[in-house]
Amino acid sequence: MSAAVQRTKRRQQPEETRGQILAAGQAFLATRPYRELSVDALMSMTGHSRTVFYRHFDDVPALVLALIGEVGVEVVDLGEEWGRTGRADPQEAREQLARFVDFYARNGKLVRAVVDAARDSDAVNDAYMGLIQGFVTLTANAMQERIADGDLETLDAPEIARALVWMLNGYLLDKLGGPDPDEPAHVLETVTTVWNRTLYPGR
């Protein structure tokens, strides 16, 4: 690395350097598995040293936790829409499921990395489980509202919601988070069939 490049990197603002590391992490995980991600491999993509990495992150799982935050705004938006619609209509359910399929089509490999990192880090695991539980709660609440309105037969809403959300997450991760992702349109048809036949029988 030339002296001029080194001087330029020293002049960078910490936020810019952190952004470069995060971008490198996301690019790495878009093509390679989490188990291959190391500080050396990551920092070779940025031109910075290992020391610079540790100024911003404690370890590789901490980087992954930060990457969750990078897509967190979109996840929150998905959750707000998921809870607001109440899924009182099969077509609304399909539209919401389509948003999830699109999210996994774009971020499935990152979600896969989060799952892998959760095995090594309690903080990553807690963040991941918290996101999933949020959607379980929203789904259960919507189901209970429909049961109260007589629009859905009486059932164990919290457990059915847990099963549906975990199956949805696992299936999307399997189909869209691997090295050879499936066609999103086909994935959407499958999850819509499972979801709507469970919650909208006969429609």
C-alpha positions as CSV (number, residue, x, y, z in Angstrom):
1,M,0.0,0.0,0.0
2,S,1.5,3.4,-1.0
3,A,2.2,6.1,1.6
4,A,-0.4,8.3,0.0
5,V,-3.1,5.6,0.4
6,Q,-2.1,5.1,4.0
7,R,-2.4,8.8,4.7
8,T,-5.8,8.9,3.1
9,K,-7.0,6.0,5.2
10,R,-5.7,7.7,8.4
11,R,-7.8,10.8,7.5
12,Q,-11.0,8.8,7.1
13,Q,-13.7,9.5,9.7
14,P,-14.5,6.5,12.0
15,E,-18.0,6.3,10.6
16,E,-16.7,5.9,7.1
17,T,-14.2,3.2,8.1
18,R,-16.9,1.3,10.0
19,G,-19.2,1.6,6.9
20,Q,-16.5,0.1,4.7
21,I,-16.0,-2.8,7.1
22,L,-19.8,-3.5,7.2
23,A,-20.0,-3.3,3.4
24,A,-17.1,-5.7,3.1
25,G,-18.8,-8.1,5.6
26,Q,-22.1,-8.0,3.6
27,A,-20.2,-8.6,0.3
28,F,-18.3,-11.5,1.8
29,L,-21.4,-13.2,3.1
30,A,-23.2,-12.7,-0.2
31,T,-20.8,-15.2,-1.8
32,R,-19.1,-17.2,1.0
33,P,-20.3,-19.0,4.2
34,Y,-20.0,-17.5,7.6
35,R,-17.5,-20.2,8.7
36,E,-15.0,-18.7,6.3
37,L,-15.3,-15.2,7.5
38,S,-12.3,-14.0,9.5
39,V,-10.9,-10.7,10.5
40,D,-7.9,-11.2,8.1
41,A,-10.2,-12.1,5.1
42,L,-12.5,-9.2,5.9
43,M,-9.9,-6.5,6.3
44,S,-8.0,-7.6,3.1
45,M,-11.1,-6.4,1.3
46,T,-11.0,-3.0,2.9
47,G,-7.3,-2.2,2.8
48,H,-7.3,-1.6,6.6
49,S,-5.4,-3.5,9.3
50,R,-6.7,-6.0,11.9
51,T,-6.2,-3.2,14.5
52,V,-8.7,-1.0,12.7
53,F,-11.3,-3.8,12.8
54,Y,-10.9,-4.1,16.6
55,R,-11.5,-0.3,17.0
56,H,-15.0,-0.9,15.7
57,F,-16.0,-4.5,16.6
58,D,-15.1,-6.9,19.4
59,D,-15.1,-9.9,17.2
60,V,-16.7,-11.4,14.0
61,P,-20.1,-12.2,15.7
62,A,-20.2,-8.5,16.7
63,L,-19.9,-7.6,13.1
64,V,-22.7,-9.9,12.2
65,L,-24.8,-8.3,14.9
66,A,-24.2,-4.9,13.4
67,L,-25.2,-6.2,10.0
68,I,-28.6,-7.2,11.5
69,G,-29.0,-3.6,12.5
70,E,-28.2,-2.6,8.9
71,V,-31.3,-4.4,7.6
72,G,-33.2,-3.9,10.9
73,V,-35.2,-0.9,9.6
74,E,-36.7,-2.9,6.8
75,V,-37.5,-5.8,9.2
76,V,-39.3,-3.3,11.5
77,D,-41.3,-2.0,8.5
78,L,-42.2,-5.5,7.6
79,G,-43.3,-6.2,11.2
80,E,-45.4,-3.0,11.4
81,E,-47.2,-3.9,8.2
82,W,-47.6,-7.5,9.2
83,G,-49.4,-6.5,12.4
84,R,-51.4,-3.6,10.9
85,T,-53.2,-5.6,8.2
86,G,-54.3,-8.4,10.6
87,R,-54.3,-10.6,7.5
88,A,-58.1,-10.7,7.5
89,D,-58.1,-11.6,3.8
90,P,-56.1,-14.3,1.9
91,Q,-55.0,-11.8,-0.7
92,E,-53.5,-9.5,2.0
93,A,-51.7,-12.5,3.4
94,R,-50.2,-13.3,0.0
95,E,-49.1,-9.7,-0.4
96,Q,-47.3,-9.8,3.0
97,L,-45.8,-13.1,2.3
98,A,-44.5,-11.7,-1.0
99,R,-42.7,-9.0,0.9
100,F,-41.0,-11.7,3.1
101,V,-40.0,-13.7,0.0
102,D,-38.5,-10.6,-1.5
103,F,-36.6,-9.8,1.7
104,Y,-35.1,-13.3,1.8
105,A,-34.3,-13.2,-1.9
106,R,-32.2,-10.2,-1.3
107,N,-30.9,-11.0,2.2
108,G,-31.2,-14.7,2.6
109,K,-27.4,-15.3,2.7
110,L,-27.1,-12.7,5.5
111,V,-29.9,-14.3,7.5
112,R,-28.0,-17.6,7.0
113,A,-24.9,-16.0,8.4
114,V,-26.9,-14.7,11.4
115,V,-28.1,-18.2,12.2
116,D,-24.6,-19.6,12.0
117,A,-23.2,-16.8,14.1
118,A,-25.9,-17.3,16.7
119,R,-24.3,-20.6,17.6
120,D,-21.2,-18.8,18.7
121,S,-22.7,-15.7,20.2
122,D,-25.4,-15.2,22.8
123,A,-25.8,-11.6,21.7
124,V,-26.5,-12.6,18.1
125,N,-28.7,-15.5,19.2
126,D,-30.8,-13.1,21.4
127,A,-31.2,-10.6,18.6
128,Y,-32.2,-13.3,16.1
129,M,-34.7,-15.0,18.5
130,G,-36.1,-11.6,19.4
131,L,-36.9,-10.8,15.7
132,I,-38.6,-14.2,15.2
133,Q,-40.6,-13.9,18.5
134,G,-41.8,-10.5,17.4
135,F,-43.4,-11.9,14.3
136,V,-44.8,-14.9,16.3
137,T,-46.5,-12.4,18.7
138,L,-47.9,-10.3,15.8
139,T,-49.3,-13.4,14.1
140,A,-50.8,-14.8,17.3
141,N,-52.5,-11.4,18.1
142,A,-54.0,-11.2,14.6
143,M,-55.2,-14.8,14.8
144,Q,-56.8,-14.1,18.3
145,E,-58.6,-11.1,16.9
146,R,-60.0,-13.2,14.1
147,I,-61.1,-15.9,16.5
148,A,-62.9,-13.2,18.7
149,D,-64.6,-11.9,15.6
150,G,-65.8,-15.4,14.6
151,D,-63.7,-15.3,11.4
152,L,-61.5,-18.2,12.5
153,E,-62.2,-21.4,14.3
154,T,-61.0,-21.6,17.9
155,L,-57.4,-22.9,18.0
156,D,-54.2,-22.5,20.0
157,A,-53.2,-19.2,18.4
158,P,-49.8,-18.8,20.1
159,E,-48.6,-22.3,19.2
160,I,-50.0,-22.3,15.6
161,A,-48.4,-18.8,15.1
162,R,-45.1,-20.1,16.4
163,A,-45.2,-23.1,14.1
164,L,-46.2,-21.0,11.1
165,V,-43.6,-18.4,11.6
166,W,-40.8,-20.8,12.3
167,M,-41.7,-23.0,9.3
168,L,-41.9,-19.8,7.1
169,N,-38.5,-18.7,8.3
170,G,-36.9,-22.1,7.9
171,Y,-38.3,-22.7,4.5
172,L,-37.3,-19.3,3.2
173,L,-33.8,-19.8,4.6
174,D,-33.6,-23.2,3.0
175,K,-34.8,-22.0,-0.4
176,L,-33.3,-18.5,-0.7
177,G,-30.4,-18.4,1.8
178,G,-28.2,-21.1,0.2
179,P,-25.7,-21.1,-2.6
180,D,-28.3,-22.0,-5.3
181,P,-31.5,-20.1,-4.4
182,D,-34.8,-21.2,-5.8
183,E,-37.1,-19.0,-8.0
184,P,-38.9,-16.6,-5.6
185,A,-42.2,-16.9,-7.5
186,H,-42.2,-20.6,-6.8
187,V,-41.3,-20.1,-3.2
188,L,-44.1,-17.6,-2.8
189,E,-46.7,-20.0,-4.2
190,T,-45.6,-22.7,-1.7
191,V,-45.7,-20.5,1.4
192,T,-49.0,-18.9,0.4
193,T,-50.6,-22.4,0.0
194,V,-49.4,-23.5,3.4
195,W,-50.3,-20.2,5.1
196,N,-53.7,-19.7,3.6
197,R,-54.9,-23.3,3.8
198,T,-54.1,-23.1,7.5
199,L,-55.7,-19.7,8.3
200,Y,-58.3,-19.4,5.6
201,P,-59.7,-22.9,5.0
202,G,-62.4,-23.1,2.4
203,R,-61.7,-19.6,0.9
